[in-house]
Amino acid sequence: MVVGYSPSHGIKEEGDGGFESRWYQRCYRYIAAMEAMKEVSVAESMLQGIRKRLTTKK
C-alpha cells in the first residue's frame, strides 16, 4: 500500500522502511548475484581444466 511520495526518496510503502531499505535490499541482491557468478566462473574454469587433462591423457 502506497502511503506517500518524496521526489528525493521515491515511493514509500507502509512497513517496508522506505527507499533506503529497498536500496540496501537491491545492493545485497546484487552482491549475492555477483558472488554466484564468481562461483560459476570458478566452476567453469575447473571443468575446463579437467577436460583438458582428460583429452591430453588419451
C-alpha positions in Angstrom: 0.0 0.0 0.0 1.5 3.3 -1.1 1.3 5.9 1.7 3.4 8.8 0.3 5.8 10.1 -2.3 9.0 12.1 -1.9 11.0 13.1 -5.1 14.3 12.6 -3.3 13.3 9.2 -1.8 10.9 7.7 -4.2 7.6 6.0 -3.3 7.5 4.8 0.3 5.4 1.8 1.2 3.9 1.1 4.5 6.1 -1.2 6.6 8.9 -1.6 4.1 11.3 1.0 5.6 11.1 3.2 2.5 13.6 3.9 -0.2 16.7 3.3 1.9 15.6 -0.1 2.9 14.8 -1.1 -0.6 18.1 0.3 -1.9 20.0 -1.8 0.6 18.0 -4.9 -0.4 18.9 -4.3 -4.1 22.6 -3.9 -3.1 22.5 -7.2 -1.1 20.8 -9.0 -4.1 23.4 -7.5 -6.5 26.3 -8.6 -4.3 24.8 -12.1 -3.9 24.4 -12.3 -7.7 28.0 -11.3 -8.3 29.2 -13.9 -5.8 27.1 -16.6 -7.5 28.6 -15.5 -10.9 32.1 -15.8 -9.5 31.4 -19.3 -8.2 30.0 -20.3 -11.6 33.1 -18.8 -13.3 35.4 -20.8 -10.9 33.4 -24.0 -11.6 33.6 -23.5 -15.3 37.4 -22.9 -15.1 37.8 -26.1 -13.1 35.7 -28.1 -15.6 37.8 -26.7 -18.4 41.0 -27.8 -16.7 39.6 -31.3 -16.1 38.5 -31.6 -19.8 42.0 -30.5 -20.9 43.6 -33.1 -18.7 41.3 -35.8 -19.9 41.8 -35.1 -23.5 45.6 -34.8 -23.3 46.0 -38.1 -21.4 44.4 -40.2 -24.2 
